[in-house]
Amino acid sequence: MAFPKKKLQGLVAATITPMTENGEINFSVIGQYVDYLVKEQGVKNIFVNGTTGEGLSLSVSERRQVAEEWVTQGRNKLDQVVIHVGALSLKESQELAQHAAEIGADGIAVIAPFFLKPWNKDVLINFLKEVAASAPALPFYYYHIPALTGVKIRAEELLDGIQDKIPTFQGLKFSDTDLLDFGQCVDQNHHRQFSLLFGVDEQLLSGLVMGATGAVGSTYNYLGKKTNQMLEAFERKDFSSALNYQFCIQRFINFVVKLGFGVSQTKAIMTLVSGIPMGPPRLPLQKATREFTDNAEAKLKSLDFLSFTGVKDGKPVASAY
């Protein structure tokens, strides 16, 4: 079995899927997007076709094309490209897993199927095992997001003995606020080299204290630089500075959550900050309002997260610190 070049750790941007105004995928900007993440945000790992990437709103063909483009554009620039291949259909998930292996992805991740749900750990593992077996040379990650899937099986329970069933299992994206569950994932698996990636951006410092080895999130697309500063402060045990960075990030997230914050709004913020057009979301999501974008821009400026670095097409281009 092939293992990753190195353990998946640090910040992992949950990538947005850029779209044109008529809802088609805008592949032409993904190369620019890669360069922006690496050069402006200091983020070199990505998680493709997840929640932020509207993966489950894309067709299987589109998901394959998006994965291919990220792998192609990220070659020799990104450290790791993990493709989310979860689907309601086992066959579709297996097809996407096999495709990820064929194109040279660095890992695959899967959420629990959420319409006809697995009702216990063993049933869920049986599903995940079949997907992982379709890409036997790729590291496999479970994407734990119970608020969206409605599958309440605790991650701690799932991880108990999972490598016996899924030899390629390498870690977890934990997108939940249950720090007891997350802490037990760390505590009970400390002798294994799992990547335990925290997925709630506004609580990342808490996750780090509990033993997170990294983080996957949407805000690392445009607040990666600031979050990396928090990680660096934490690493040097400057907890006061780390806390200040987390509170600063929280001030922005708290502000936009009160306005209504989701994938649509993330696309609008990324467009504003990076100057790369992310376009609208796909139905049933609705495009963020102009009022939201204006308010978010004002908040970013007030927190000194935003500076203007140049002019493009006659308009100032913003950059997030």
N, C-alpha and C positions, 0 to 999 in steps of 0.2 A: 504493500500500500504506500502510495506517495503521500508525504506530509508537506505542509506549507513551507515555503522558504524560511519563514520564521513565524512565531506565534502571533496570531491576530491580536493586536493591542493598541492602546492609544485611541485617538479619535477616528471614527468611521462615519463618513457622511452618508446619510440615507438620501440617495440622489432623487432629484425631481426629474420627471419625464417632460422635456420641453415639447410644447405643441404649437401648431399654427392657430390662427384665429378661427379656422374652420374645423379644428379638432383633430387634425392629423399630426403624427409625431414629427417633430422638427429635428431630424438627425443632424442637420448641418451645423448646429451650434455645440454639439457634444464635445468635439475636440477643444473648442474654446473654453468650455465648462471645465474640462480636465485641467487645463493650464491655470484657470482661475483658482481652483481648489488647491493646487500644489503651490503656486507662486504667491497668491494673496492670502490664503487661509492656513497654509501649512498642513493641509490634510491630504494624506496619500493612501488612504484606504476608503473603499466605497461599498455600499450595500444597495444593490440595484433591484428595481421592480418590487420594492416593499410597499408599505402603506404610503409613504411620501411620494413614491414613484407611480402611484395609482396602478400597481401591478395587476390587481384583480379586476380593474376596469379595462384592461387591454386584452386583445385576443392572444391566443397562443402564438400565432405568427408574429404579432407585434412584439410580444415579450422576447421572442427569439432574436428579432432584429435589434431591439434595444440592447439586449445583453451583448450581442456581437459588436455593436458599435462602441460600447463602453470598453470592452476587452481590447478592441483594435486601437482605439484612441488612447487608452491608458497604458499600452505596452511601453515599457522602459521609462514610464513616468510615475505610475502608481505602484505602490507596494503590493496591495491585494485588492482584487475585485471579487466580492462575494455576490452571488446571484440568488435572489429569493425565487424559489421554484414551487412554492406552495400553491395548491389549487383545491377546489372542491372535488375534482375528479382525480383519482389515483393515477389513471392512465396519463392524463395531461401533466401531472406533477412528475411522473417518471420520464415522460418525453422531454420536459424542460430540464430535468436533472442530467439526462444523457447528453442533451445539447450543450449544457454548460461545460461538461467535461470535454466535449469535442472542440469547443472554441478556445479552451485554455483558461477558463476561469480558475480562481484560486480556492473556491469553496462554494457550497450551496447552503441555503437555509430554507426552512419550511415552517409555516404556521400550522396549527391544528385545523382540520376541515371543520367548518362552522355552520353548515346547514344540517346535514345528517351528522351529528356530533359523536365523537368517541365518548363513552360514558365512564371510562376508567383508564388508568395508566397503561394497562396491558394492551387495550384496544388501540390507544393512541400510538404506543410504541410499535405495534404491528404495522400501522399505516406508515409511520416514519421509516421503519426498517425497509419496507418495500421501495420507498423513494430513494433512500440512501444506497441501496443495492444497485440502482440504475447508474450510479456514478461512483463505483467502488474505489477509485483512486483520489476522490476529492474529499477534503474535510467537510464534515456535516455539522450544521448548527441548527438548534431548535429555536424558533422565533416565538417567544412566550408573550402573548398580548391578549390576556383574558378579557379586558374591557371591550375589545372589538370582536373576538371570536365567541365569547360566551362560554368557552371551555375553561372551567375553573380548577382543573387538575394542577395541584401545586408543583412548581418547578423542582423543589427539593425532592418530592416524591418521584417525579419523572427521572431525575438524574441518578437515583439509587439503582445501581447496577446496569445503567443504560449501555455502557460500552460492551457488556457481555452480549447484548442483543444487536447493537449497532457499532461495530468495531471502528468505523470511521468518525464516530461522534467526537467532536473537538470543543464544543462549547455551546453557549446559550446567549441569545439576545433577550434580555429581561426587561420588557416594557410594561412594568407594573410598579405601583407605589408600595407594595408589601415588602418592607425591608426585613421583616422577620423571615419571610420565605427566601429572599435573596441572600441574607446573611447565612442561613443554613445551607444554601447551595455552596457558598464559599467554605464554610466551616467543615462540612462533611466531605468535601472534595479537594481539600488543600494539598493532598499528596498526589493528585492528578494534575496534569498540565492543561487543564481546561481554560479556554478563553471565556471569562464570565463578564459579558459586556452589558453595561447598564443602559437602559433605553428611555429614561425620563430625564430630559436635558436639564430641567430646572432643579432637579434633585441630585445631580451628578456628584457633587461633593460628598453627600451622604453615602452614595454608592461606593465612592472611592474609600471612604473610611471603613465601610463594611468589607472591602477587599476586591472591588471591581478591578479587572485588569484592563479595561478600556470602556468605550461607550459608542453606541450607534444612535445617531439622531439627526433630525432635519435641520436644527439650528446651526449645526457645524458647517453647513453650506455657506453661511454668511457671518456666523459668529465663531468660526473655528479658531481664528487667531486669538481672540479673547479667551476662549475656553482652553486653548493650549497654554496660555499664560497661567490659568488656574492650575492646570496639571503640573506645570513646571514648579509653581509655588508649593503645591502639595508634595512633590517629589523631594524638594529641599527642606521639607518640614516647616515651611513658613505658613502655618495654618491661618494666621491672621490675614495675610494677603490672599490666600486661597479663598477664604470666606468672603472677603471684600469683592473678589472677582465673581463669586457665585451670587452674591446679593445683587451686584450690578446686572448680571445676566437675568436674574429673577425679576428685576424691576421692569425690564423690557417684556419678558414673557408674561408676567402678571398683567401688564398693561394690555397686550394684544389679546390675551385670553378673555379679558372682560369685554373686548370688542367683538369677540367671536373669531377663534383662531383654529385653522385647520389646513388641509392641503392647499385649498384655493388661496388662502392668505399667505401661505409659505411661498407659493409661486410668485405672488405679487411682491413680497419682500425681497426675494432673490433677484427678481428683475430689477428692482430699484437699486439694490446694493451692488450687484455685479455688472449691471448694464447689459447682461445677456438676456434676450427675451425668452421667458419661460412659457408665455402664452396662458390661455385659460385652462381650467381643468376639464375633464370629460364629465358629461352628465352621468349621474344625477347631481354632481357638485355644480355650484354656481360660481361664476367669476367674482373675485373680491371687488368690493365697491371702491370707487375713487376716494370716498371719504375715509375708508379704512386705510388705504395706501398713504394718504396725506397725513393721517394721524400717526401711523407707524413711522413714517419718515421724520416727523417732528420729534417723536420720542427717541429715535435713534440718534438724532442730532443733539438732543438735550442730554443724553448719556455719553456724548463724545464717542459714539460708536461709528459715526459716519463722517467721512471727509470726502471732498471732491478732488479727484486725481487728474482730471483732464476733461476733454470735450470730445464727444462722439456724435456725429450727425447733427451738429449744432447744439447738442444738449450736454450739460455737465454730467460726468460719470462719477458715481459714488463708489466709495470703498469702505468696507467695515473694518474697524480696528479689531 
